[in-house]
Amino acid sequence: MRAQVEEVLDQVRPMLQADGGDVELVDVSEEGIVSVRLTGACGSCPMSTMTLKMGIEKTLMEKLPAVKEVVQVR
């Protein structure tokens, strides 16, 4: 499933990079928890939680039903 998550993140990535940020996949658990690290401008942006939940998590859950949650790690 890790490869599938990477593919979806590659679709989201240009949006983040346009604002000077990026996302790095850290882990995908067997329970469907995806751990990511927001980097660049996204790492310190006050809107990063919204980006994580409404952008990255929503897209991953729509495209990959096995994904249950996306969490940010530092």
SULTA-V281774 format. One record per residue. N is the residue number from 1. RES is the residue in one letter. PSI is psi in radians with two decimals (none if undefined). OMEGA is omega in degrees with one decimal (* if undefined). NEAR is the number of other C-alpha atoms within 12 Angstrom. Layout:
N&RES&PSI&OMEGA&NEAR ; N&RES&PSI&OMEGA&NEAR
This chain:
1&M&-0.41&-179.8&21 ; 2&R&-0.75&-179.8&23 ; 3&A&-0.66&178.5&13 ; 4&Q&-0.69&178.3&20 ; 5&V&-0.76&178.2&36 ; 6&E&-0.71&179.6&25 ; 7&E&-0.76&179.8&17 ; 8&V&-0.71&177.7&28 ; 9&L&-0.60&177.3&36 ; 10&D&-0.47&177.1&21 ; 11&Q&-0.55&-178.9&20 ; 12&V&-0.54&-172.6&27 ; 13&R&-0.77&-178.7&28 ; 14&P&-0.59&176.8&16 ; 15&M&-0.78&-178.9&18 ; 16&L&-0.73&-178.5&28 ; 17&Q&-0.51&177.9&21 ; 18&A&-0.45&178.6&13 ; 19&D&0.19&177.2&19 ; 20&G&0.29&-179.5&18 ; 21&G&-3.01&177.9&24 ; 22&D&3.02&177.5&30 ; 23&V&2.43&179.8&40 ; 24&E&2.24&177.7&31 ; 25&L&2.20&-179.7&30 ; 26&V&-0.83&-176.0&22 ; 27&D&2.71&171.1&24 ; 28&V&2.01&-178.0&26 ; 29&S&2.87&178.3&20 ; 30&E&-0.39&179.8&14 ; 31&E&-0.06&179.1&15 ; 32&G&0.32&176.7&22 ; 33&I&2.12&179.9&27 ; 34&V&2.15&177.8&36 ; 35&S&2.24&-180.0&31 ; 36&V&2.80&173.7&34 ; 37&R&2.14&175.2&28 ; 38&L&2.31&-175.5&34 ; 39&T&3.01&179.9&25 ; 40&G&-2.47&-178.9&18 ; 41&A&-0.51&-178.8&20 ; 42&C&-0.50&-177.6&29 ; 43&G&-0.51&-176.7&26 ; 44&S&0.09&-177.1&17 ; 45&C&2.37&177.7&19 ; 46&P&-0.29&179.1&12 ; 47&M&0.17&-174.3&18 ; 48&S&-0.59&178.4&28 ; 49&T&-0.71&178.7&22 ; 50&M&-0.73&176.9&18 ; 51&T&-0.77&-178.0&32 ; 52&L&-0.87&-173.6&35 ; 53&K&-0.82&-174.9&21 ; 54&M&-0.33&179.9&18 ; 55&G&-1.22&-173.7&24 ; 56&I&-0.92&-177.6&41 ; 57&E&-0.80&-178.7&34 ; 58&K&-0.80&-179.7&22 ; 59&T&-0.80&179.7&26 ; 60&L&-0.76&-177.8&36 ; 61&M&-0.57&177.2&24 ; 62&E&-0.72&-174.7&17 ; 63&K&-0.45&-178.7&21 ; 64&L&1.61&-177.2&26 ; 65&P&-0.35&179.5&18 ; 66&A&-0.30&178.3&22 ; 67&V&2.16&-177.6&29 ; 68&K&-0.52&-177.1&23 ; 69&E&2.65&173.0&28 ; 70&V&2.24&-180.0&37 ; 71&V&2.62&179.8&30 ; 72&Q&2.35&173.8&28 ; 73&V&2.74&-178.7&19 ; 74&R&none&*&15
